[in-house]
Amino acid sequence: MAETMDKIIVIIGYLLAIFIPILGLIAGIVLYFVKKEDPFYQKHAKYIIIVAIVVWVLSAILIGMMG
């Protein structure tokens, strides 16, 4: 059960990073600092932060090109 919950939390983090980058960034940072002892969370927290930043930058570029 705990392993399933870990996966769900990470999936939610990725979804937030893709669809609402600012919340994804916050979720990644929270996971990174709250779950320091767990390498599973550490690895995915870094990736969630990276995805959120990339999506945010791409969104800004696309919005800038349209306006």
C-alpha positions as CSV (number, residue, x, y, z in Angstrom):
1,M,0.0,0.0,0.0
2,A,2.8,2.4,0.9
3,E,4.5,1.8,-2.4
4,T,1.3,2.5,-4.3
5,M,0.9,5.8,-2.4
6,D,4.5,6.8,-3.2
7,K,3.8,6.3,-6.9
8,I,0.6,8.2,-6.8
9,I,2.3,11.2,-5.1
10,V,5.0,11.2,-7.7
11,I,2.5,11.0,-10.6
12,I,0.5,13.9,-9.1
13,G,3.8,15.9,-8.9
14,Y,4.5,15.2,-12.6
15,L,0.9,16.1,-13.6
16,L,1.1,19.3,-11.7
17,A,4.5,20.1,-13.3
18,I,3.0,19.6,-16.7
19,F,-0.4,21.3,-16.3
20,I,0.2,23.9,-13.6
21,P,4.0,24.4,-13.5
22,I,4.1,26.7,-10.5
23,L,2.4,24.1,-8.4
24,G,4.6,21.4,-9.8
25,L,7.6,23.4,-8.9
26,I,6.3,23.8,-5.4
27,A,5.4,20.1,-5.1
28,G,8.9,19.1,-6.3
29,I,10.6,21.4,-3.8
30,V,8.4,20.1,-1.0
31,L,9.1,16.5,-1.9
32,Y,12.8,17.2,-2.2
33,F,13.1,18.8,1.2
34,V,10.5,16.8,3.2
35,K,11.6,13.3,1.9
36,K,15.4,13.8,2.1
37,E,16.0,10.2,3.4
38,D,14.1,8.5,0.5
39,P,16.1,8.2,-2.7
40,F,12.9,7.4,-4.7
41,Y,11.5,10.8,-3.8
42,Q,14.8,12.6,-4.2
43,K,15.2,11.4,-7.8
44,H,11.7,12.1,-8.8
45,A,11.6,15.5,-7.0
46,K,14.5,16.7,-9.1
47,Y,12.8,15.5,-12.3
48,I,9.5,17.2,-11.3
49,I,11.3,20.5,-10.7
50,I,13.1,20.2,-14.1
51,V,9.8,19.4,-15.9
52,A,8.0,22.3,-14.2
53,I,10.7,24.8,-15.2
54,V,10.9,23.5,-18.8
55,V,7.1,23.7,-19.2
56,W,7.1,27.1,-17.6
57,V,9.8,28.4,-20.0
58,L,8.2,26.9,-23.0
59,S,4.8,28.4,-22.1
60,A,6.4,31.8,-21.7
61,I,8.1,31.5,-25.1
62,L,4.9,30.4,-26.8
63,I,2.9,33.2,-25.1
64,G,5.6,35.7,-26.1
65,M,5.5,34.6,-29.7
66,M,1.7,34.9,-29.9
67,G,1.6,38.4,-28.3
